[in-house]
Amino acid sequence: MVGAGPTGLTAATYLARFRRRVLVLDGGPSRADWIPKSHNTPGFPQGIGGPELITRLRSQAQSHGATIQPGRVETLRASPQGFRLEGDFARVDALTVLLATGVVDHLPAIEGLPAAILSGRVRMCPICDGYEAIDRRLAVLGEDDLVQREADFLRTYSPDITILRLGPAGGAAPAEATCVALEQLEIEPDAVVLRKPGEAARRFDHLYLALGCSAQAQLAVAAGARQDELGNLLVDAHQATTVDGLYAAGDVVRGLNQIAVGAGEAAIAATAIHNRLRSTV
Ligand SMILES: Cc1cc2nc3c(=O)[nH]c(=O)nc-3n(C[C@H](O)[C@H](O)[C@H](O)COP(=O)(O)OP(=O)(O)OC[C@H]3O[C@@H](n4cnc5c(N)ncnc54)[C@H](O)[C@@H]3O)c2cc1C
């Protein structure tokens, strides 16, 4: 397993319960570590923080015998036995590999951004937490069609939405949007504030980022796997990539970037891997 986010850890639990030898290579923080409190993760009606969820998923996988080891995979290639993975952990040989390496969010250079994401003032996922923004003053920051789509999605929750299009200070924007430069946005304890020269300051309860993300698909691509036009890994109904024996699940593949989706794909991939190995070992 490459990646110790919700997807990799769920797959580890399934495979360990199929009595497979499972190694999870953990290359660092999960995207879920940004989540202040998730209210749409199944089974947690009061919500659960991302780090707490990761702790529980790690413990569940380990309790069934999975090994979780720090390690960033730098190369992955097919070998006579299956695959050879190399990185800062030296070398690992595996019969099959599941990539659950997630995405990297494109973040703007706004002072205080990490703390504002962790507090929920700045948000990245209307599907995740739009419900917690009902009737709030919202701004959506982006550059292309995505910003309009995200703003439209948020209209289910609030009538008070301002589209902020990134551009040079003083630049023009379409009538329905405001053109902003990043230095005009300030994060305060109780609001995100837009200060444009010659205009009254505008305060927003939440700033949604609509700047996209990049799939961490490089390892699979170098091994020969195909991507879609957005860079997500292409997989079949069993989560198999176009490279024999290499599977992928979660945010790194095409589909909805959600914990529940990653967990479902992990279950499918783990079962496919187990069934594949049953015919040989
Ligand atoms: C602010 C925020 C709030 C969110 N809220 C919610 C929510 O409420 N509900 C919800 O369903 N979803 C939410 N999400 C989305 C959710 O976090 C992701 O869908 C989920 O984390 C994806 O899990 P994953 O395991 O596929 O990828 P990740 O969680 O990103 O894990 C990927 C793992 O792969 C590792 N990795 C990457 N490359 C390598 C490598 N070369 N070698 C080794 N390891 C590597 C990373 O270090 C990481 O451990 C939110 C996201 C954000 C940013």
The ligand as a Gaussian input file, in Angstrom:
#p B3LYP/6-31G(d) Opt

LIG

0 1
 C      -10.075000      21.058000       4.357000
 C      -10.596000      19.719000       3.892000
 C      -11.783000      19.237000       4.417000
 C      -12.288000      18.016000       3.994000
 N      -13.435000      17.563000       4.560000
 C      -13.925000      16.361000       4.196000
 C      -15.129000      15.859000       4.768000
 O      -15.727000      16.466000       5.662000
 N      -15.609000      14.678000       4.291000
 C      -14.969000      13.962000       3.308000
 O      -15.454000      12.892000       2.921000
 N      -13.808000      14.416000       2.768000
 C      -13.281000      15.585000       3.181000
 N      -12.125000      16.046000       2.614000
 C      -11.472000      15.231000       1.561000
 C      -10.677000      14.074000       2.202000
 O       -9.696000      14.605000       3.062000
 C      -10.031000      13.246000       1.107000
 O      -11.041000      12.793000       0.198000
 C       -9.323000      12.018000       1.693000
 O       -8.330000      12.391000       2.623000
 C       -8.690000      11.193000       0.558000
 O       -8.052000      10.093000       1.124000
 P       -6.867000       9.350000       0.354000
 O       -6.387000       8.305000       1.319000
 O       -7.302000       8.951000      -1.003000
 O       -5.728000      10.468000       0.163000
 P       -4.942000      11.284000       1.316000
 O       -5.760000      11.405000       2.537000
 O       -4.460000      12.539000       0.685000
 O       -3.698000      10.365000       1.659000
 C       -2.664000      10.196000       0.712000
 C       -1.473000       9.577000       1.449000
 O       -0.495000       9.193000       0.491000
 C        0.784000       9.605000       0.949000
 N        1.687000       9.675000      -0.199000
 C        1.605000      10.460000      -1.303000
 N        2.639000      10.213000      -2.133000
 C        3.380000       9.247000      -1.525000
 C        4.582000       8.548000      -1.867000
 N        5.247000       8.800000      -3.015000
 N        5.070000       7.625000      -1.004000
 C        4.415000       7.340000       0.149000
 N        3.269000       7.950000       0.537000
 C        2.784000       8.898000      -0.297000
 C        0.489000      10.943000       1.627000
 O        1.539000      11.337000       2.463000
 C       -0.772000      10.546000       2.411000
 O       -0.454000       9.860000       3.588000
 C      -11.590000      17.264000       3.013000
 C      -10.388000      17.749000       2.482000
 C       -9.894000      18.961000       2.911000
 C       -8.591000      19.468000       2.343000

